[in-house]
Amino acid sequence: MADANISPPMASPGYGKRSAPGQAPRDPHTFAHLPAREAYIASHIDRLPDGAAMDAKTLAKELPYGQQAVRTALNNLSEAGHLRRIREPAGDGTTQWVFRTFFSRTARSDAWWERWLNEGDEPQPDATPQRSAAYDALATLGLTDPRLALSARECADLEPLAAEWLARGIPPAQLIATLTAGLPSSVHSPAAFTRRRLREKMPPEPPLPAAPLGRRIMECTSCRTPGRPEALSGGLCRVCRGVDVHPGAGPGPQERAAAVRAHADRVRAGLRHAERG
């Protein structure tokens, strides 16, 4: 990993890394679900400041991996829900576009990225911090069952996970009941036990209503072809996911890559024509 005392290369103004909103706090197990290479690269990216260059060539200079390995890892991180490539207008009243790579240490679903894409600007925090419903639910666990009594710091650490439950439509009372149901006779580490239950019993995200397309446009992490979120599952287009590729038939890798680039050029040309019109 790059020397912490050396500033990372910064992208041109308006480009580079941007941090996704609402991420859970960093902990030693943040990227434990990823393969070793992807976890190493994700940890490095997570510590880069906003605006840092995120292209494979730059990252390869900072990491013990070649450019192709870094590209593959970025694709895998995209499929795992940790990043998306976005293009958006540079500002009001301009036809120029900027390209950014949004990174989230908290893995997000396709539905979450689409919802954020259509909502527009990142939500701003309240000027006066207040206790959330998720924090209050965690603080209530010890009153419901002393075996799950948590400290103030433990409630704050677990708050993002509990908040995700509430965001998925689970009311606080049901969250408390789920976490305290069927407890063993003794709980040696209430915080660890609660964290495990929050992760293992996480409910699915509810279906989202159709929303109008916002000003941000998602791109394929691999070939940068623009497209709607529902067409870019895992942040990758169908060709890069291999959906349209059948072993032993059709063009080879070089021909497919050329076709992808040509398709991306046609899409971008169409977007530029629409902007001028």
N, C-alpha and C positions, 0 to 999 in steps of 0.2 A: 504494500500500500504506500502511496506517496507520503513523503515526509510532511508531518503536520505543520512544520515551521515554514514550508514553502507554499506560497499562494497558488492555488490551481489556476490554469488558464481560463480566462473569461471569454465568453462568446461576444460577438458583436452586439451593440445595444439593441435590446428587444428580442434577442435570441437566447438560447441556452436553457438551463434547468429552471424549473419553477416548482415549488412545493405545493402539492395538492392540499386542500383544506381539511381540517378535522381529523388529523392523524393521531393515532394512539402514541403515548410516550415510548421512547426507545428503551428496550430492555435486552438482556443477553439472549433472549429466545425469539427476538423479532423475526429473524429470517431462518429459524431452525427448520421450517417446512420445505426449504429450497435445497437443491443439490449444492455441494460444496462450492463449486465455481460460481454459480449464480448468487449464493449467499455472500460470498466474498465481494463480488462486484456490487451487489445491492448495498452492502454495508459501506463500501467506498462512496457510492453515489449519494447515499443517505447523508453523509457528512460533508458533501460539497455544498458551498453556499449557492443561493439562488443566483442565476446568471452565469454559472460555470459552464464551460463547453461540455457538451454531452455527446459529441460524435465519436464513432468507434476509433478513429485515428488518434484523437486526443486521449481518450481513455486508455488505449493500448500503451501509450507512452508512460502512463502512471501506474499500470498494473502488470503483473507477471503473465499476461496473456496476449496473444497476437490479435490483430484486427478482426480476423474471421471469427475467432473464438468469442471476442467481445460482441460482435454483431449477433452471433447465435445466442449468447447469454441475454442480450437486450430483448431479442424476440421472445425468449423463454420468460423473462421478467414481465413482458407485456402480457403474455398468455396467462401468467400467474396473477395478473391484476395489479401490478406495482407501477406501471407507467403507461402513458399514452402520448403520442405525438399529435400536436394540435397546431393548426394555423388559424390566425385571427387578424382582423384589421389592426394596423399600427396605431390608429387613433381615429377619433371622430372626423369626418370630412376628408378622409384620405382613402385612396384605392390601394395603398401599399399594404402588404401583409407581412406579419412576422411569424416565425416558426419556433415553437417551444416544445420541450419535452417535460411533461408534468410527471412528477414522481411522488409516490405515496408509500411510506414504509408499511402502512396498513394495506394489505391486499384488498382490492375493490372488485366488485362484480361488474360485468358489462352494464347491468342496469344502473348501478351507481354512477359509472362514468357517463352514461347517456343522460341521466338526470342532471348531473353537474354541468355537462356540456350545454344543456338547454336552459339552465337557470341563469347563465351569464356570469356576472362578476362573483368573485369569492365572497362568502358571507363575512361580515366584519364582526369582531367580538364586541360584546357589550362594554360600555365605558366603565361600569361598576360591576365587578365580578359577583355573581350570585350563585348560591347552591342550586344545582340542577336536580331535576326529578330523579335522575339516575343515581346521583350521589346520595340523595335522601333515602332511596330504596336500599342502597347498600348499608347506610348507617342504621337502617331499621332491622337489618338481619339479626343483629345481636339481641334486640328486644324481642324478636319473634322466637329465636332459639339461641341461647347463650353459646352454643358450640360454634356459631358463626359470627362471634363478636369481632368486628374489625376496627382498627385504629383509623384516625383521620387520614393519615398518609396512605394507608391501604385502600381506603375508600376512594381517594383521589387517583391512585394508580389504576384501580379497576373501573373507574368511572367511564372511560371510553367504551369498554366492552359492554357495560350495562346500558349505556346510551344507545348503542347499536340495537340492542333488544327493543328499546322503546321506539326507536326509529322504524322498526319493522312491525309496529302495531301491537306490541305486548304491553299491557298496562302495568304500572308499578306493582300492584297487588299480585298479579299473576307472576311477575318476575320473582317476587319475594317467595311466593308459594313454591315455585319450581326449584329455587335454590335451597330451600329448607326442607324439601320433601325427602323422606327416606334416608336421613342422615345416619352414618355409622354411630356406634355407641360413644366413640370419642373421635374428635377431629384435632390432630396434632398441629396442623397449620391451617387455620381458617382462611387466610388469604390465598394460599396455594390451592386449597380445595375449591374455593369460590371461583378462582380464575379458571380452573379446569372445567368446572360445570358451565361457566359462562361460554367457554369456547366449544365444548363438546355438545351442548344442548342448544346452541344458537339456532333460532328459528329461521326459516327461509325468508328471503325478501318478498314482500307482496308484489303482485304485478303492478306496473306503473301505467297510468293513463297516457294516452297519446299526447305528445306535447309538440308545439311548433319547433322547427329547427332554429336554433340560435345562430349567432354570428360566428361562433367558433366552428371550425370544420376539422374533424378527426382525420388523421392520415394513417396508413398502414405503417407499423413500426419498422418493417423490413424494407419495403420498396417505395414508401411515401406516397402511394396512390391515395388521393382524397376519396372519402366515402362517408355514407351515413353510419352511425354507430352500430345499427343492427346488421350491417353488411361487414363489419370489421370485428368479428368475434375474437376475443382475446387481443384486440388491437391489430389483428392481421387480416389481410384480404384473403379471399378464397384460394387464389393461386399460391400465395405464400404459406397458407395452411396445408396445401397439397390436396384440397378438396377436389380439384379438377384434374389431378395428376394420377394416372394409373400406371403402375410398374409394367414395363415391357411394351408400352404403347405410347404413341404421341411423341412430341419433340423432346430432346434431351435437356439437361439443366441449362446449358448456355442459350439454347433457343428459347426456353421458357423465361430466362432472365431478360433476354432482349425483348420478348413480347410484353413482359411486365413493364419494362422501362418505356416502351412505346405507348402502352396503354396509359401509364401515368402522365406522359407528355400530352396525350390527347385530352385527358381530363383537365389538366391544368390549363391548357390552351382554351378549352371551353369556358373555364371559370374566368380567365382573363378577358375573353370576349364578352361574357355576361357583365363583368364589372364596367367595361368601357361603354357597353350599351346602356 
